[in-house]
């Protein structure tokens, strides 16, 4: 009985792993296609935020959220317009920026 449970569990985990491959491939392609710094670093520079105030784990999560963010075009527009408000409308890292944030320049 336990061998059957192990086999079924293995098959389920294998199927989930295979199902996740397209998402991993899309993320890899998206990250590799970028020609500039991630938007998170540009936003931090624009807002005068020093990332030293965040733990490495917090920054790693923020970078992952930025790399996989579906709002890259909106973020690029926001950065080009040199905005200081409205980041929370589309950015998954807006709360972190607020927490680490200095007064906008």
Protein Blocks (a to p, Z undefined) as FASTA:
>chain_A
ZZmmmmmmmmmmmmmmmmmmmmmmmmmmmmmmpcbdcfklmmmmmnopafklpcfklmmm
mmmmmmmpcklmmmmmmmmnopabhklmmpmklmmmmmmpccdZZ
